[in-house]
Amino acid sequence: MNNEYTDAHRLFLQASLSERFFTEATAIELYNKAYEATDVQDPEAFTGFIATINTKLNTIDLEFRKSHEEETGTAVWALVNTNGDEIAKLATEYTPIEITYFRRLIELIVTAEDEAFSVSSILALKEASKLKPSISKSNGETLLQRFVDDKWLNKSRGGIYSLSQRTILELQHFLKEEFEDILLECTLCFDIVTKGQRCKVAQCKARFHHHCAHRYFDSRNDKACPTCKIDWDSNIIGDNGSSGSVSRIRKPNNRTMTRVTRRFQETEVGDNDNDNDEMNQDGDDGDDF
């Protein structure tokens, strides 16, 4: 097998840089076209081809990483940052306040009540107005659509926002670090689950993507939970936009409060203190508020 880095590898990398996230079918199509467009002989198998590119990319803290769409199981690939600061890459695409807003949306989605893992458009826009400086409703709507267009968020027909597979794959380290007590992994594939099934036993941590559940249970006569051994009678996690039951947000306790929440609350407290100082200095002018 030839694992030399060739023009075909370079062409594939150049073609994929504009997308950064695509299905495996698209990746294989790019792979075939890269060899067709060059004079490279003895082409590598696709998996070896990606491994060769990753050997080069690892020197600059990047790599192509594979995952599967949570709902369909479709194989996808993404060019991800491996240095543990994946969310920093957004700085090249968004302003600091837009990145702060995206972080807050992630927080709202992940901490949604009863593992809905979603947020309504109303709550999303309300959060934009809380930022300092605030984001107007019209600008918030535009920015939300941009997050969807750039494949950082999914939007259902009911106007419900959830994490996209790109976000789960590219920001995996950030998500696991910030929400380690909330986000659970699939019992079968070990990827994060925000859309799928959970065991009916409240204390049980068994979770499956829908496609992983089918793979696991279809090959077994018994339908017992692999963790607690109780008969599997799953509850759905991840709102699909039909119920609209995402209006309430789980209130973080001291154990589950993330660094994002703490930083945001500390900022608000600091701003409120400054506002109070200004009002006290203004004396009677405070009556005008």
VOPAGU-2260 file (C-alpha; in pm, 1 decimal, decimal comma):
REM VOPAGU-2260
SITE   aa  ch    i         X         Y         Z
SITE  MET   A    0       0,0       0,0       0,0
SITE  ASN   A    1     134,4     341,2     -97,1
SITE  ASN   A    2      95,6     592,5     187,0
SITE  GLU   A    3     294,0     874,6      27,8
SITE  TYR   A    4     130,9    1216,4      44,0
SITE  THR   A    5      48,3    1293,2    -320,1
SITE  ASP   A    6    -126,6    1550,1    -537,5
SITE  ALA   A    7    -446,7    1348,7    -494,1
SITE  HIS   A    8    -428,7    1404,1    -117,8
SITE  ARG   A    9    -363,3    1774,0    -167,5
SITE  LEU   A   10    -653,9    1809,2    -408,8
SITE  PHE   A   11    -891,5    1629,5    -170,1
SITE  LEU   A   12    -785,9    1855,7     117,0
SITE  GLN   A   13    -827,7    2171,5     -89,2
SITE  ALA   A   14   -1172,3    2064,7    -208,5
SITE  SER   A   15   -1290,2    1978,6     142,1
SITE  LEU   A   16   -1166,4    2294,4     315,5
SITE  SER   A   17   -1463,2    2497,2     196,6
SITE  GLU   A   18   -1713,9    2253,5     347,9
SITE  ARG   A   19   -1530,8    2099,0     647,2
SITE  PHE   A   20   -1835,4    1881,3     715,0
SITE  PHE   A   21   -1987,2    1634,2     467,7
SITE  THR   A   22   -2131,3    1286,7     432,9
SITE  GLU   A   23   -1905,9     989,6     371,3
SITE  ALA   A   24   -2065,9     949,9      28,2
SITE  THR   A   25   -1948,2    1301,7     -59,4
SITE  ALA   A   26   -1603,2    1229,5      85,4
SITE  ILE   A   27   -1567,5     916,7    -129,1
SITE  GLU   A   28   -1682,2    1112,0    -435,1
SITE  LEU   A   29   -1413,1    1375,4    -367,1
SITE  TYR   A   30   -1159,5    1096,2    -315,3
SITE  ASN   A   31   -1241,8     939,7    -653,2
SITE  LYS   A   32   -1233,7    1273,9    -833,3
SITE  ALA   A   33    -899,4    1360,7    -673,0
SITE  TYR   A   34    -741,0    1051,9    -826,1
SITE  GLU   A   35    -916,6    1102,5   -1159,3
SITE  ALA   A   36    -781,0    1458,4   -1181,5
SITE  THR   A   37    -420,0    1359,7   -1109,8
SITE  ASP   A   38    -169,3    1119,0   -1256,2
SITE  VAL   A   39    -116,0     941,7    -925,2
SITE  GLN   A   40     -74,8     566,8    -966,5
SITE  ASP   A   41    -161,3     289,1    -718,0
SITE  PRO   A   42    -433,3     477,1    -524,6
SITE  GLU   A   43    -472,9     410,4    -154,9
SITE  ALA   A   44    -792,0     265,4     -11,4
SITE  PHE   A   45   -1018,0     539,8     122,8
SITE  THR   A   46    -946,1     479,3     493,4
SITE  GLY   A   47    -570,9     473,0     433,3
SITE  PHE   A   48    -604,4     783,3     217,1
SITE  ILE   A   49    -766,3     975,3     504,8
SITE  ALA   A   50    -505,5     841,7     748,7
SITE  THR   A   51    -225,9     975,3     526,9
SITE  ILE   A   52    -387,0    1319,3     516,7
SITE  ASN   A   53    -434,1    1313,5     894,4
SITE  THR   A   54     -64,7    1241,3     943,0
SITE  LYS   A   55       5,3    1574,6     775,2
SITE  LEU   A   56    -279,0    1760,3     944,9
SITE  ASN   A   57    -187,1    1644,3    1295,2
SITE  THR   A   58     119,9    1867,3    1285,8
SITE  ILE   A   59    -114,8    2168,9    1280,9
SITE  ASP   A   60    -369,6    2027,2    1527,5
SITE  LEU   A   61    -627,6    1925,8    1266,1
SITE  GLU   A   62    -769,5    1594,2    1150,0
SITE  PHE   A   63   -1055,3    1441,0     956,2
SITE  ARG   A   64   -1286,3    1261,2    1199,5
SITE  LYS   A   65   -1575,6    1027,8    1128,3
SITE  SER   A   66   -1912,0    1007,4    1303,9
SITE  HIS   A   67   -2276,8     926,7    1223,2
SITE  GLU   A   68   -2586,9    1142,1    1203,7
SITE  GLU   A   69   -2778,2    1086,2    1526,8
SITE  GLU   A   70   -3118,1    1033,0    1366,3
SITE  THR   A   71   -3036,3     842,3    1047,5
SITE  GLY   A   72   -2698,9     682,3    1116,6
SITE  THR   A   73   -2557,0     831,2     796,2
SITE  ALA   A   74   -2175,8     833,7     808,1
SITE  VAL   A   75   -2026,3    1184,3     809,6
SITE  TRP   A   76   -1678,6    1335,5     816,7
SITE  ALA   A   77   -1556,5    1666,2     955,8
SITE  LEU   A   78   -1228,5    1853,1     964,0
SITE  VAL   A   79   -1180,7    1917,1    1334,1
SITE  ASN   A   80    -943,7    2100,9    1565,2
SITE  THR   A   81    -758,4    1861,2    1797,5
SITE  ASN   A   82    -589,9    2106,2    2034,4
SITE  GLY   A   83    -879,4    2111,5    2285,1
SITE  ASP   A   84    -994,0    2463,5    2193,7
SITE  GLU   A   85   -1227,1    2378,3    1906,7
SITE  ILE   A   86   -1468,1    2661,5    1973,2
SITE  ALA   A   87   -1184,9    2911,1    1916,0
SITE  LYS   A   88   -1205,3    2833,3    1543,6
SITE  LEU   A   89   -1536,4    3019,6    1535,1
SITE  ALA   A   90   -1338,8    3340,5    1584,2
SITE  THR   A   91   -1258,0    3337,6    1213,5
SITE  GLU   A   92   -1627,6    3318,4    1122,9
SITE  TYR   A   93   -1808,5    3515,0    1394,1
SITE  THR   A   94   -1760,8    3818,4    1616,1
SITE  PRO   A   95   -1690,3    3774,4    1990,8
SITE  ILE   A   96   -2050,1    3860,0    2085,7
SITE  GLU   A   97   -2181,7    3611,8    1827,4
SITE  ILE   A   98   -1957,4    3340,1    1973,0
SITE  THR   A   99   -2083,4    3425,9    2322,8
SITE  TYR   A  100   -2439,3    3391,2    2193,6
SITE  PHE   A  101   -2360,1    3055,0    2036,6
SITE  ARG   A  102   -2213,0    2934,1    2365,4
SITE  ARG   A  103   -2529,6    3038,5    2547,3
SITE  LEU   A  104   -2745,6    2858,1    2291,8
SITE  ILE   A  105   -2541,8    2542,2    2345,0
SITE  GLU   A  106   -2596,3    2579,6    2719,2
SITE  LEU   A  107   -2971,9    2622,0    2679,8
SITE  ILE   A  108   -2996,4    2324,2    2446,7
SITE  VAL   A  109   -2788,1    2089,2    2659,0
SITE  THR   A  110   -2963,3    2181,7    2985,3
SITE  ALA   A  111   -3316,6    2165,1    2841,8
SITE  GLU   A  112   -3559,2    1986,0    3071,3
SITE  ASP   A  113   -3601,0    1610,1    3051,5
SITE  GLU   A  114   -3323,2    1567,6    2792,4
SITE  ALA   A  115   -3515,2    1753,2    2521,7
SITE  PHE   A  116   -3177,4    1887,8    2401,5
SITE  SER   A  117   -3342,8    2173,7    2216,0
SITE  VAL   A  118   -3455,9    2532,4    2253,1
SITE  SER   A  119   -3748,9    2722,3    2105,2
SITE  SER   A  120   -3695,9    3022,9    1880,6
SITE  ILE   A  121   -3866,3    3239,6    2143,0
SITE  LEU   A  122   -3619,3    3142,6    2414,4
SITE  ALA   A  123   -3327,5    3166,3    2173,0
SITE  LEU   A  124   -3417,9    3524,7    2079,6
SITE  LYS   A  125   -3484,5    3615,0    2442,7
SITE  GLU   A  126   -3131,6    3502,4    2526,5
SITE  ALA   A  127   -2992,7    3732,9    2257,3
SITE  SER   A  128   -3152,5    4032,1    2428,6
SITE  LYS   A  129   -2975,2    3945,7    2757,2
SITE  LEU   A  130   -2626,5    3979,9    2612,6
SITE  LYS   A  131   -2413,7    4286,7    2671,6
SITE  PRO   A  132   -2422,2    4442,8    2420,8
SITE  SER   A  133   -2760,8    4295,2    2336,8
SITE  ILE   A  134   -2852,7    4153,8    1996,9
SITE  SER   A  135   -3176,3    4285,2    1848,6
SITE  LYS   A  136   -3457,2    4049,4    1750,1
SITE  SER   A  137   -3401,3    4097,4    1377,2
SITE  ASN   A  138   -3025,4    4049,4    1408,3
SITE  GLY   A  139   -3085,4    3750,6    1634,4
SITE  GLU   A  140   -3311,1    3589,3    1373,5
SITE  THR   A  141   -3048,0    3649,5    1105,8
SITE  LEU   A  142   -2772,4    3505,5    1323,9
SITE  LEU   A  143   -2976,8    3197,8    1415,0
SITE  GLN   A  144   -3036,2    3131,0    1046,4
SITE  ARG   A  145   -2664,7    3172,2     984,0
SITE  PHE   A  146   -2588,5    2911,5    1251,0
SITE  VAL   A  147   -2828,4    2680,1    1068,5
SITE  ASP   A  148   -2685,8    2757,5     724,0
SITE  ASP   A  149   -2332,3    2697,2     852,8
SITE  LYS   A  150   -2451,2    2363,5     996,5
SITE  TRP   A  151   -2379,7    2449,5    1360,3
SITE  LEU   A  152   -2747,6    2414,7    1454,0
SITE  ASN   A  153   -3046,0    2219,9    1325,2
SITE  LYS   A  154   -3388,7    2382,1    1299,1
SITE  SER   A  155   -3707,8    2179,1    1288,7
SITE  ARG   A  156   -4021,8    2273,7    1098,8
SITE  GLY   A  157   -4167,4    2371,5    1435,7
SITE  GLY   A  158   -3897,0    2632,7    1490,1
SITE  ILE   A  159   -3702,2    2427,8    1744,2
SITE  TYR   A  160   -3321,5    2448,7    1747,9
SITE  SER   A  161   -3092,9    2158,6    1838,1
SITE  LEU   A  162   -2724,6    2073,0    1810,5
SITE  SER   A  163   -2613,9    1965,0    1465,7
SITE  GLN   A  164   -2387,3    1670,1    1403,4
SITE  ARG   A  165   -2117,8    1916,8    1299,2
SITE  THR   A  166   -2129,6    2080,4    1643,1
SITE  ILE   A  167   -2128,1    1744,7    1822,4
SITE  LEU   A  168   -1833,8    1621,3    1615,5
SITE  GLU   A  169   -1622,7    1936,2    1590,0
SITE  LEU   A  170   -1685,0    2064,5    1943,5
SITE  GLN   A  171   -1679,6    1722,3    2107,1
SITE  HIS   A  172   -1399,1    1802,2    2351,5
SITE  PHE   A  173   -1563,5    2129,5    2455,7
SITE  LEU   A  174   -1902,3    1964,1    2506,2
SITE  LYS   A  175   -1765,9    1676,3    2713,2
SITE  GLU   A  176   -1558,0    1909,9    2927,8
SITE  GLU   A  177   -1829,9    2168,0    2990,9
SITE  PHE   A  178   -2123,1    1929,2    3029,8
SITE  GLU   A  179   -1966,0    1609,8    3162,0
SITE  ASP   A  180   -2244,8    1560,2    3418,3
SITE  ILE   A  181   -2525,2    1613,8    3165,6
SITE  LEU   A  182   -2428,1    1472,1    2827,8
SITE  LEU   A  183   -2416,8    1092,4    2813,6
SITE  GLU   A  184   -2262,7     863,3    2554,3
SITE  CYS   A  185   -2433,9     599,4    2344,3
SITE  THR   A  186   -2399,5     257,8    2505,3
SITE  LEU   A  187   -2312,2     106,1    2166,5
SITE  CYS   A  188   -2101,0     358,8    1973,7
SITE  PHE   A  189   -1983,7     581,0    2264,0
SITE  ASP   A  190   -2065,4     905,5    2080,6
SITE  ILE   A  191   -2264,6    1180,2    2252,4
SITE  VAL   A  192   -2642,0    1128,6    2240,3
SITE  THR   A  193   -2878,4    1424,5    2204,2
SITE  LYS   A  194   -3135,4    1243,4    1988,2
SITE  GLY   A  195   -3226,1     885,7    2060,9
SITE  GLN   A  196   -3355,4     659,1    2336,1
SITE  ARG   A  197   -3299,3     610,9    2707,9
SITE  CYS   A  198   -3381,8     339,0    2956,2
SITE  LYS   A  199   -3712,3     380,0    3140,3
SITE  VAL   A  200   -3531,4     340,4    3474,7
SITE  ALA   A  201   -3455,1     692,5    3590,6
SITE  GLN   A  202   -3122,4     606,7    3755,3
SITE  CYS   A  203   -2996,9     403,3    3458,8
SITE  LYS   A  204   -2752,5     576,0    3225,3
SITE  ALA   A  205   -2814,8     357,8    2920,3
SITE  ARG   A  206   -2862,6     570,3    2608,7
SITE  PHE   A  207   -2880,5     479,8    2239,8
SITE  HIS   A  208   -2903,5     665,8    1913,5
SITE  HIS   A  209   -3209,3     535,4    1729,1
SITE  HIS   A  210   -2998,0     358,8    1466,6
SITE  CYS   A  211   -2773,1     209,6    1736,0
SITE  ALA   A  212   -3077,7      81,6    1926,1
SITE  HIS   A  213   -3199,2     -93,4    1611,2
SITE  ARG   A  214   -2858,0    -250,9    1556,3
SITE  TYR   A  215   -2835,8    -367,3    1917,3
SITE  PHE   A  216   -3187,0    -498,7    1980,4
SITE  ASP   A  217   -3263,4    -638,1    1633,8
SITE  SER   A  218   -2986,3    -893,7    1681,2
SITE  ARG   A  219   -3118,0   -1015,5    2017,8
SITE  ASN   A  220   -3416,6   -1218,5    2126,8
SITE  ASP   A  221   -3429,9   -1051,7    2466,6
SITE  LYS   A  222   -3500,2    -677,9    2479,5
SITE  ALA   A  223   -3330,2    -609,3    2811,0
SITE  CYS   A  224   -3140,9    -291,7    2894,0
SITE  PRO   A  225   -2768,6    -370,7    2858,7
SITE  THR   A  226   -2692,6    -173,5    3174,9
SITE  CYS   A  227   -2963,7    -249,0    3431,5
SITE  LYS   A  228   -3111,4    -562,7    3262,9
SITE  ILE   A  229   -3469,9    -434,6    3294,9
SITE  ASP   A  230   -3696,8    -497,1    2993,3
SITE  TRP   A  231   -3622,7    -224,5    2740,6
SITE  ASP   A  232   -3912,9      16,3    2710,3
SITE  SER   A  233   -3740,9     324,8    2582,0
SITE  ASN   A  234   -3820,0     689,4    2632,1
SITE  ILE   A  235   -3732,3     925,5    2348,0
SITE  ILE   A  236   -3471,0    1194,1    2411,9
SITE  GLY   A  237   -3414,5    1495,6    2191,6
SITE  ASP   A  238   -3713,5    1703,7    2086,9
SITE  ASN   A  239   -3810,3    1660,5    1721,3
SITE  GLY   A  240   -3997,2    1988,8    1706,2
SITE  SER   A  241   -4344,1    1837,7    1720,2
SITE  SER   A  242   -4414,2    1861,3    2092,4
SITE  GLY   A  243   -4290,2    2212,7    2154,6
SITE  SER   A  244   -4205,3    2099,9    2508,0
SITE  VAL   A  245   -3883,0    2289,7    2543,6
SITE  SER   A  246   -4002,5    2602,9    2720,0
SITE  ARG   A  247   -3856,7    2510,6    3056,4
SITE  ILE   A  248   -3486,0    2485,8    3125,1
SITE  ARG   A  249   -3330,5    2267,2    3390,9
SITE  LYS   A  250   -3186,1    2486,1    3662,7
SITE  PRO   A  251   -2822,9    2386,0    3713,7
SITE  ASN   A  252   -2721,2    2290,3    4065,8
SITE  ASN   A  253   -2372,2    2333,1    4205,4
SITE  ARG   A  254   -2264,6    1998,4    4060,2
SITE  THR   A  255   -2393,5    2046,0    3708,1
SITE  MET   A  256   -2337,0    2419,7    3665,0
SITE  THR   A  257   -2094,0    2461,6    3377,3
SITE  ARG   A  258   -1813,2    2708,7    3338,8
SITE  VAL   A  259   -2016,8    2884,5    3069,7
SITE  THR   A  260   -2296,3    2948,3    3320,3
SITE  ARG   A  261   -2057,7    3064,0    3590,1
SITE  ARG   A  262   -1876,3    3302,9    3356,4
SITE  PHE   A  263   -2205,5    3441,8    3228,2
SITE  GLN   A  264   -2346,3    3489,3    3579,3
SITE  GLU   A  265   -2025,2    3651,3    3701,2
SITE  THR   A  266   -2041,3    3893,7    3408,9
SITE  GLU   A  267   -2403,0    3978,8    3488,7
SITE  VAL   A  268   -2321,7    4034,5    3856,2
SITE  GLY   A  269   -2033,2    4260,8    3764,7
SITE  ASP   A  270   -2250,0    4459,4    3525,5
SITE  ASN   A  271   -2527,3    4490,5    3784,8
SITE  ASP   A  272   -2280,1    4616,6    4043,0
SITE  ASN   A  273   -2155,9    4876,3    3798,0
SITE  ASP   A  274   -2513,3    4979,4    3719,4
SITE  ASN   A  275   -2590,9    5014,7    4090,2
SITE  ASP   A  276   -2279,3    5223,9    4146,7
SITE  GLU   A  277   -2377,3    5453,6    3861,6
SITE  MET   A  278   -2731,6    5487,3    3994,8
SITE  ASN   A  279   -2605,9    5565,1    4344,1
SITE  GLN   A  280   -2374,1    5828,9    4205,4
SITE  ASP   A  281   -2659,9    5983,1    4010,7
SITE  GLY   A  282   -2862,9    6024,4    4328,8
SITE  ASP   A  283   -3217,6    6137,5    4254,2
SITE  ASP   A  284   -3166,5    6074,3    3883,2
SITE  GLY   A  285   -3243,7    5710,2    3956,9
SITE  ASP   A  286   -3613,9    5806,5    3980,0
SITE  ASP   A  287   -3618,0    5847,4    3602,5
SITE  PHE   A  288   -3571,2    5472,6    3545,5
